[in-house]
């Protein structure tokens, strides 16, 4: 495989990773909003949906970790491309 072919392949993988990161970012923003809706700041404590918020927060944390990994991969790919 020639150098140009490798660069094109890497550019294609980079585009896929960037699209994955954008989709994951949108999903994370949705999770953040969901947690906020479950824990309104001025609601009485008895009305807070803490169990649901906790489940959503765990999912949010997992997605955030995945997102940070994608961002690191994207940065490495961009550095390799120069």
HELIX and SHEET records of a PDB file:
HELIX    1   1 UNK A    3  UNK A   38  1                                  36    
HELIX    2   2 UNK A   45  UNK A   47  5                                   3    
HELIX    3   3 UNK A   50  UNK A   81  1                                  32    
END                                                                             
